Amino acid sequence: MARILSQQAAQRAVGRRVAAREHWAWRALRTSPTALAGVALLTTMAGLAALAPVLAPWDPQAQDLGRRLHPPSWWIGPHPLGTDAVGRDLLSNILYGLRVSVTFGLGSIAISVVLGVAAGVVAGYYRGRLDAVLMRAADMQLSLPFLLVALAAAAIWGRGLFKLIVVVGVIGWAEFARTVRGSTLAVREKEFVEAARALGALDHRIMARHILPNVLTPVIVLISVTLPRVIVTEATLSFLGLGVPLTTPSLGLLIDGGYKYLFSGAWWPSILPGLALMLLVVGINLVGDWLRDALDPRLTRR
Amino acid sequence: MTRYLAQRFLQMLGVFLIISLVVFLLLVLTGDPIELLLPPASDLAQIDAMRRQLGLDRPWYVQYVKFLASAVRGDLGESFYFREPAIRLVLERLPASLELVVWTMAVSTVVAIPLGVLAATHPRTWLDRLILVGSLVGISAPTFWIGIVLIALFVVSLGWLPSSGRGGWEHLVLPVATLAFYRVALFVRLIRAGMLDVLGQDYIRTARAKGLFERLVIYRHALKNTLIPFVTIGGIQMGGLVAFAVVTERIFAWPGMGRLLLISIERLDYPVVVAYAIVTAALFVVINLGVDLLYALIDPRIRYE
């Protein structure tokens, strides 16, 4: 992934408080049609995911055995997007699948952010041996591709949506830790930190009240870069049979179940769920590009 | 230089040791392959005999030390399933995987550089926008899904290409295209951004003022300075390709080591999984070293002492 790119972009945003940039962000949104398209797309996909139980015409697990591999009837007929090999309604499964993707992405990222930010602030603030150990571990993990680490971890700790969220979330700590540590090193030398220390503030208070708020902007940028990766990782692992259990309506599982029937002419059970996944990721990427531009001081000056 | 290489070599040994220990420990904690290896009707005596034969009755640290001792001699154990040396199984399939990785890197670079330059030299035109939209789709689409779309198009609908196996170039086209899709999109974005940055700088104006041909200004002067981040990302991507090859090899039934890994995970065939991890780690070390040496080649300011 664009690890270096994202970290450079994230580093450039060091020390900028989100609030101070809001004005720029909104202006960028108003004036950029692509940013608006991204927000619209992301809102739509997230809305579909959130409202899946209301919108889905069928129970995603219900099998309509008389209509197996039924082609899409589009907006007429009982199965607008057709059915899969065991007669489950594809539209309902895609909606619930999006829900799993979004839940997975948000859950995992939340874990990565909490672990990574905590490790990064502590490492950058205290320096010394703790810093060296944490950063060595992060470097080591980052020298291996994310997907491979996730694959190994998933193979070992096994299936289950919740387990997988935790596993992928824990693996994601490294990038956040490294970025936040870099920002912390810069912020801890600032006068206001020295002032707080002179006033007798304790370490944990300085870290929580003075350092943390000033290192969060690059974290936002990094979230926008890592969220698509996390979502696609879940789909990929599920596709490989190392992800969520078969009863979970995951887009990766749907595609895995559908692609065997490609050669008998049934393209919809594998192509359509992937299309939904891609639209969700396109939405996140567009919004991410806008955020990156809005929060990157080097770009806003132009 | 020699000292630098020696240092890197020591680092590499350390990485191997840690990776082997981590993988080994995790696998020992995971589960017992015995049940999968013997027919369900086996009695306890048979299970015990099998366990002793494979050395699984010893505590984990004894197993690990034994493993290390033989690893030094190039023996990473025997596959529980194939009853063949695990390292040989992996190495036999390495060339097939490398073929995918190398071709993908070559194709992605060759396709992405002109597209990125084209987009950067025509900013805010329909061409630039088209390339950008294309690259947005490229970085957003999951790799395994791209493979399926390509099969649906070129195998099922058009019947132009085979969908599985390894053989002539026609077998290579779809897996490489699948893997290259994301990399082309990423590289295009990278080169476009780098070129836009560089093209605004003074020395480019100087080069143009000297009356150099535009093509020379762009490809000799500007492109060269966008290559450093490109090499970094390229190296990371090459490592990533080894991971994504696992997915692609499965879709296209490509006889590489990624497919072997998936099968071995399913069968709890630890020695093969460990051998895969070691070979992959070696591959990453080589790639990282190659990237570092390439820096020195591109940027004369970088020297390794």
Interface residues (C-beta under 8 A of the other chain):
Chain A: M1 A2 R3 I4 L5 M140 S143 L144 P145 F146 L147 L148 L151 A152 A155 I156 P228 V232 A235 T236 F239 L240 G241 L242 G252 I255 Y259 L262 F263 G265 W267 S270 I271 G274 L277 M278 V281 V282 N285 L286
Chain B: V15 I18 V23 L26 L27 L29 T30 L136 V137 I139 S140 A141 P142 T143 F144 W145 I148 V149 I151 A152 V155 V156 S163 L186 R189 L190 P229 T232 I233 I236 G239 G240 V242 A243 F244 V246 V247 R250 I251 L262 I265 E266 A277 T280 A281 F284 N288
